[in-house]
Amino acid sequence: MKYVNEAYDFVNHAWSKGKIQKLIAPLEGLAYCTTVKGFKEVGLGVQPEESNYFNFFYPKGRFHDSLYGDDFPAKDLVSDCICEAVKQYIEGANSEFNVPFVRILIDLMSNPRFTYLGDGETEKKYVHVIPDDDNAYLLALKGEFLAKFHFGSKSDADDEYRAEFTSEEIDEMRKMSDLAIDWSKVNYESA
């Protein structure tokens, strides 16, 4: 069954694959809602027609991680969250605050740092602050939610800094008073 092996390895074999499978199995009949961060019953293996829903066993679309500035397939987020939810469920199983598995999973997937992008690719742009200067591109430190910046060339983007931003991130940066940029003179280039 889908996700069982990953979760089994993630929890270091703390539970049997059979127990994990029993815990995860009901997800095949549920669909996650990306707009209200909840779920609904849809029937085993049914993919809802609404664009803002997807079955946990058949995730569709992509998510954006605002902390790291990355986009990734929905199946990766679902898999990671299921593994973490299994771990948290096992850890809380013997406590007085035993939270239902699906509630743990929904809480993990509803983290505000994840934005559902739908089925299409998200266009990213370079922010060229001084158009005549090749070292005047805005770069942001990865892992910080648009908190630390410096200027450099597009090629200065590396494991530590990124130079590509979504339209939503650019809108957020425009609102930052501590970022002294004349936004009317900025050029946006497709990444």
N, C-alpha and C positions, 0 to 999 in steps of 0.2 A: 504494500500500500504506500501511496505517496507520502513523503515526509517522515516516515517511520525510521528509516535508517539514519537520516540526518539527525533527528531528535535523539535517537538511541546513542549515537556517537557524541552528541553535544552534552548529554547528561552523564557521560562516562559510564554508561551501562548501569546506571543506578536503578532503573526499572527494566523489566523485560520488554522485548519488542511487542509482545502480545498486549501488555497493559497499555503501552504507548499507542498501539493501534486502536484499542478500545476508546481511548481518550480522544484521539484525533478523528475517528470515523464519522462522527456526526457533522463535521465540517463540510463533508461532501454534499450535504443538503442545505447548506447556508450560503448566503451571498453577503458580501461586505459592501456597505454603502460608503462611497468615498466623500460624499458631501456632508452627511450628518454623522459620520463616523460611528455607524451602528451596523446591524445586520438584520436579515429577514430570512425566513424559511422559504426555499424555492423548490425543493424536491431533489432527490439524489441525482447528481450529475447535471442538473439543469443550469444553463447559463442565462441569467436574466437579460431581457431585451433592453432595459434602461441602460444608458451609457455610463451612468455613475455607479453601477453595481457590477460586481463580478463574483463568481463562485470561488470559494477558497481553493478548491481543487483545480480550477481552471482560470487562474488570474490573467487579466488582460491589461494592456496599457503599461504606462511607465510612471514612476514617482521621481520627484526631485527632493534631494536632501539639502536643505538650506544651510546646514552646519558645514558640510564639506563641499557644497556646490556641485554635486554629481547628480546625474540622472541614471536610473537603472530600471530594469524590468520589474513589474509588479510581482512576478513570481519570486524574485530574490527577496523582496521585503516580506512577503507571506512566509517563505521558508524560514528566514531569520527570526521572524516574530513567533512562529509556531515553536521553533526550537527553544527560544527564550521562555515562552509561555509554559511549555512542558517542564522546563527547569524550575520556574517559579511555582508551578502547581505542585511539583514533587516536594519542594522545600516547605510549602505551606500546608501540605496534606496532614501533617501531624500537629498543626497548631490550632488554636481556637478560632483563628481568622481564616478559615478555609474558603478562598474565593473561587467561584466557578471558573473552569478553564476558559470558556468562551469570553468571559468578562476580562480575564487577564490578557487574552489575545487582542481583543478590541482596544483595550487601553494601550497596548504596545503599538498597534497599528495607527492609533489616533494621535500619536506624538505630533505636535504642531510643526516640528521640523520637516515632516514629510508632506509634500504637496502632490496630489494626484494630477498627472498631466494628460490623462486620457490615452488614446491609442496612437496619437501622432508624436513626432519628434518635437522637442522644444528647441526653438532657435536661440542660439546664444550669440552674444555680441561682444566685441572689444570696445572699451571706452577709451577713445583717443582724446585726451584732455587738451593737448596743444597740437593741432593738426600738422604743423611743420616740423615737429620734433619726434623722431623715431623712439626716443626714450621717455615719452610722455604718455604712456599707456597706464591706466589704473590697474594695479595688482592688489589682490586681497589675500591675506593669510588664510590658508585652508584650516578648517577645524574651528575657526572663530566665526560667529555669525556676523559677518560684515563689520568687524570691529577694528582690524588693523590693516592699514593700507600703506602702499608706497607706489612710486612711479618707476617705470622701466620700459623695456622693449617687450614685444609680444613673446620673444624667445626667452625672456627671464622667467616665464611661468615654468614651474617645476614641481617637485613633490611638496614644496613648502608653500608656494604662492600660486594663485591662479589668475588668469587674465580674461576669462570668458564669463559673462554674466547673463542671466535670463532677464527678460523685460521686467518681471516682478522685482528682482534684486536691484535693478537700476532704479526703479521707482522708489524703493526703500532708501537707496543711497542719496537720491535727490532730496529726501526729507531730512537727512542728517545735517544738523547745524554745524557740527565740528569738522565736516568735510568741505574745506574751502575750495570749491570748484565753481567756475562760471559755466553752468550747465547749458546756457544758450550758445556757447562756443564749442561745445563738445561734438565730436564726430563719432558716430556709431558704425562699426564695421562688422560685417558678418564673420563669425568665427568658423 
